[in-house]
């Protein structure tokens, strides 16, 4: 009788079957971030969305992508479809799977676009925090990979110490701006639209807003900061993870928002400090604490650097390869 598999044997078997089985996987995605990287090339069959007009998620681009994916399904008959970043298309193919018109397995991301009821027709739904996984029987938590070439980042020199905040989706920049007013430190804030600043009003003298810029410059300004603040709105469990992951990969302490799915990345007092959503005094106190307590800040930086390997593209590639192998193995048994 053969001995039972231990964890290492099973992982090795999954990796072997994954490398072979990726021939049976069709990746559907927008060509950006991890999905445009060299690490993504482990997937030999990829359909990238073509941006004919406007944003990648508009109706025209989505319909064109749907047609191309349908042709690939007819031509290749993949055993598994991996939707990397094609949020408007996922609900359509989950409906087709429910109707029995798509026989391939499905691994999906961007669950905010389809919800639990439709999501049960996916084999796996990838989420980026434990809080997102609540109520999903088929959820799989994977740490989000940090975008950028961190080995090539040159820290920005501003002539004076500053803290950094950036992004736009689901951010609560207004609370942060109010919190830093009058503090003896500059805030360099990078965002893509005035709307993300939540209304008018003069900015305090120590707050400078910069607008959309290349990723390399964004990371350079982040790297030159004392630490990073990612203020999120209440309930914003699908936002901010990428910026937090980038900060950790740069070895930065992070101030961010408690209870919105970030605790898998930043633990209070470990990689940074957590503040309740909308708590201006809390943000002010956390910022002042990291300014005053250099020992705490250095300790957070060390722990942040320790998290970097698990947030790399290479780590993400290994995890999704193993996940594909797992799903293919399950479907073969069925």
Buried (B, 14 or more C-beta within 10 A) or exposed (E): EEEEEEEEEBBEEBBEBBEEBBEBBBBBBBBBBBBBBEBBEBBEBBBBBEBEEEEBBEEEBBBBBBEBBBEBBEEBEBBBBBBBBBBBBBBBBBBBBEEEEBEBBBBBBBBEBBEEEBBEBBBBBBBBBEBBBEEBEBBBBBBBBBBBEBEEBEEBEEEEEBBBBBBBBBBBBBBBBBBBBEBEBBBBBBBEEEEBBBEEEEEBEBBBBEEEEEEEBBBBBBBBBBBBBBBBBEEBBBBBBBBBBBBBBBBBBBBBBBBBBBBBBBBEEBBBBBBEBBBBEBBBBBBBEBBEEEEBBEBBBEBBBEBBEBBBBEBBBBBBBBBBBBBBBEBEEE
